[in-house]
Amino acid sequence: MSVFATAVARHPRYSVVLVFLLALITFLLLPQSSYHAIKLAHNEGPSSLVSDPVDYFRNRASLRPLQAILQEQEELYKFHLQRREGLVKKYGPTAAQVEAFPSNGQFYTLWDFFLPAFQCPHRVERIGNLGDGGKWMCGFDRVARQRDCVIYSFGLNGEVSFEAELLSRAPNCQIWGYDFSVSSIGSDIEHGFDRDNRSLASRAHFKPYALTGTDEHASTPPKWTLKSLLQANGHKFIDVLKIDIESWEFEALEPFVREYIHSGEPLPVGQMQIEIHATESSGYGTFEKFRQWWEELEKAGLRPFWTEPNMVYMNIIRGARPDLVEYSFMNIRGEHALVSDKWIS
């Protein structure tokens, strides 16, 4: 008989206490990350991990490949589209009968049909002012680490906190800014410096152009399409596209997006931050017209991951309908999409 067996036979109570103490010490010394991994491996629910939220989310992210996350999100987005159709039938029953902003006591607005139902697989953060001018971005830390990146910004109006912070934090990015209503790109960039004490203006390019759906370069102001600007600048891809052009976004984006849908080529945009002006005067203030425009963005691979109403506008113009809303989109298709290998490292 072994020494251990003899000790157990002679002192059973002490042996039980000893085994319990050894088990307790082993549990306490086991690294928490390994413990969480064991619990995940045994398919225990999220509630078992809430004692350490940071480690919980780190493990969940690392255990799931990016493509698996995207596939799941796309399936959830398809479910959201089904719910959209259900809402149309409820308040229509056809799209032509749905009011964008009902005045008959119905509890919805246009924006309830177009929720940011896609989850960004990277970190989401606000860039620029906390108020008007700031935008929400997906994976900006990855943009900032790129060897080079292209930023297009339409509609500056002297408020360039978003653009200035992009240049300040992403040392290899350059920005092309366009706005016919101002004479320069803005003081935050003209007099700003990045973390290496380099002038922001050295990586900024400005033209007083209007972004529209047709090219009229000799007009006043000069009108340029997004495709023509890409060609003129020698660019094949826009990492960050910001648009705030007072309802001209519909006319400007419609032919650009439609061309890529028909050609089957991926839209050359990584992500888009846009203020949408669904005003009655825009021509896209009705539900049916707006939905047609929005669904073409979806067909091109753009997915909304963030939205916020323009409360400044609502505060200034009391009684106005809430037809100005900020949206952030990510592109899920193409070699250079926001979720491609280019953005994973």
N, C-alpha and C positions, 0 to 999 in steps of 0.2 A: 504494500500500500504506500502511495506517495506521501510526502511530508504534508502537502496541502490537504489531501484527503483525510489524513490523521488529525490535522488541526481542526478541520470542519467537524469531524466526528466527536472530538473531545469538547469543542467550544462552538456549538452551532449558533448561539445568539450573537456572539462576538463576530462570527464569520459573516452573518447577514449584515451587521452594521458596517463591517469593513467593505463589503461589496457595494453597499449603498454609497459610502463615502467616495470610493474610487469612481463610481459612475457620475456622481455629482461633480467631482474635480474635472473629469474628462469633458463634461458638458460645458463647464465654465471656461475651460481653456480652449475649447474649439472655436476657431475664428468665426465671427458672425457671418461673413460672406459665404463661407463653406456651409454653415448651418442653413442659410437661406437657400443655397443651391440644392441642398439635400431636400428641403421642404418643397422646392419647385419640382424636383425630380419625382417626388411622390404625389404630384398633382394637387397639392394643398392649395386652397383658395387664397386670394390676395389678403384676406383678413389676417392670415397668419404672419404677414410680413410688415404690418403697419408700424411695428415698434421702431423700425429704421427706414423711413420713407426714401432717403437718398439711396441707400443700398438696394432697396426694393426696386426702384425705377431703373437703377443702373443694371441690375441683373436681368430685369425683364427686357430691356433694350438690347443687351448683349446676346441674349439667348435667341433672339429672333432676327433673321436676315432682313435687310431693308426691303428687298423685293416682296417678301412675305407680308410685311407691314403694309406696303402699297397695295398689294392684291386684296388684302382684307379691307383697306380703306375704300378701294374702288367698289367692292361688293356692297359696302355700307352706303356708298354714294348712290349706287343704283337703287338701293332701297329708298333712299331719300327722294329720288326722282319719281318712284312709284307713289310716294306720299304726296308729292307735288301734284300729280295727276288726280289723286283723290281729293285734294283741296280744291282743284279747279272744278271738279264735278260737284263738289259741295256748294260752291259759291257761284257757279256758272249756270247751267252745267257745261257750257263751252267756254273756251278762252275769250271769245268775243264778248261774252256776257259778264265776265269778271271785271269789276271795277278795280282800278289800281289803288285808289284811296277812297273807299266807300263813305258816303255821307248818310247812309240809311240805317246806321246803328250796328252794322256788322263788325265783329271784333277781329279785324285783320288789316294789314296794309300790304302793299306790293312786296315789301321786303320779306314778309313771312313765307313767300313762295321760293325765295332764293337765299337760303341760309348757308353759312360757311360750313358745309357738312363734310369737308375733307380735312383730315388732320395732317399737319405738317410733320414729317418724320424727324425734323431737326429742331433746334432751339428757335423759338419765336420771340422776338423782342421789338420794342418800339425804337425807331431811329428818328431823331429830330425832336422838335418841341413836343411837350405833353399836350398842348392845345392844338390849334389849327396849324397845319404844316407838317406835323409828324406823321410817320407811316409805320405800319407793322410789317416786318420782314421775316422770312423763313430762312434759317441757316445762314445768317449774315456772317457768322464766324468763319464759315467756309469760303464765302466770297472774299473776305479780308485776307485769307491765306493764299489766294490764287496768284499765279505769276503775273497775270494781267486780266483785266475785266473791263467791260464796256457798260456804261450807264447812260441811258437816255432819259431826259427830263423835259416834259412839255408842260408849260404853265408855271412860271416862276413868281411873277408879281411881287418881287422883292422879298419873299419869304423862302429862304433856301437853307433852313436849319437841317432839313433832311439830307439834302445834297452835300452840305458842308461836313456833316458828321460822317457820311459815307466816305468822302475823300480823306478825312482826318484819320479814320480807323482802318481804311483799306489802302495801303501805300502804293499798290500797283494798279489801282483803278483810275480810269479817266472818265470824265463826264462830258456829255454833249447836251447843252441846255438850249431850249428854244422858247421864245415868247416875244410876240410882236408888240406887246403893250409896254415893254420896258426897254431901256437902252443898254443895260448891262446885266450880267448874271447875278449880281447881288453882293452886298458888302461883306456878308459872312464868308464868302469865298474869296472875294477880291483882297480882303485884308486878313484872311485866316491862314493858319499854319498847322501842319500835321505834327505828329509826335516826334518826328525827326527834324522839326523846325524848317520844313520845306514849305514853300508857298503853295496854298491850295490852288491858286489861280494858274499855276504852271501845269496843272493837269485838268484844266477846265476849258471848254470851247463853247462859245456863245454865238448865236445868230438870231436876229429878230424875225423869225419865220413863224407862220401859222401852220399848224398840222391839220390837214383836211383830207378828203377822200379823192381829190383830183389835183393834178400838178398845174399850177399857174405861177411860174417862177417870176414872171415880169409884172405881176399884179402888185397892188399896194394894200395890205402887206403881201410879201411873197408867200404863196401857198405851196406847201410840199406834202407829198404823201410819205408815209413811213418807209415804204419800199424804196422810193427815190433817195431818201436820206441815207439809208443803209448803203445803197450803191455809191452815192457821192462820197461817203466817208470810208468806203472800202471795208465795211463790216459785214460779217455773215451771221453774227449772233449778238443779241443784247442780253446781258446778264440780269440787269435790273431796268425795268421800264416803268417810269412814273408818268401818269397822265392826269392833268387837272386843267381842262380847257373849256369849262363852262358850257357843257352839253354838246360840244363838237366831237366828243369821244365816240359818239355813235357813227357819225359819218366817216371819221378817220379810221376806225378799227374795222368797220364792216367789210370794205373791199379787201383790206389787207388780210384779215383772217379767212375770208371766203376763198381767196386764191390758194391758200395752203390747204384748205379742206379739199378743194377740187383736185389739186395736184397730188395729194397724198403725202406731200413732204411735211416734216415736222415744223411747227411754228418756231421761228428762231428767237424765242424769248424764254428766259429762265423763270422769271417771276414778274408780276405786274402789280403795281400799287396805283389805284385809280379812284378818283372821285367821280361818281356817277350822278348826273343831273337829269333825273327823270321828270323834267318839268313839262307842263302842258305845251309850252312853246317849242320844245325840242323836237316834237314829232314822235317821241318815244315815251310819252307820258301815259299811254294806255297799256293795259296789261298785255294784250295780245301782241302789240308791236314790240314791246320791251322783251317779252319772252322769246320772240323770234331772234332778236339780237343776242340775248343772253345764251340761248341754246347753241348758237354758232360758236361762241367762246368755248362752250363745253365740248363741242364736236372737235375743236382744234386741240383739245387736251388740257385746257385751263380749268383748274379746280379752285374754288374759293376756300380759303382757310381762315379768313378773319374779316370782320366787318364792324363798323361803328357809325352811328348816325352823326351828321354834322349838326351838333347842338348849338354851335356858335351862330349858324345861320338861323336856326329856330329861335334863338334868343333875340337876335336883332330884328327879325321880321315876325313879330307876334301874329299868330293866326295862320301863318303859311303852312301849306301841307308839307309833310316830311319827305320831300322828294330828292334831297341831297344826302348821299351816303357814301362812305369810304369803303372800298373793298380791296383785299389783297388776294391775288391769285398765284398759284404755282402751276408750272407746266409739268405734266407727268409723262410726256412722250418725247422721243428723240434722243439722239446721242448726247446733246448738250442740255437736256432738261434738268430741272432743279434736282431731280432724284436720280440722275445718272451717276456713273462712276466718277465723273468729274467733281461731284459734290460730296463724295463719301470720305475721301482721305482726310 
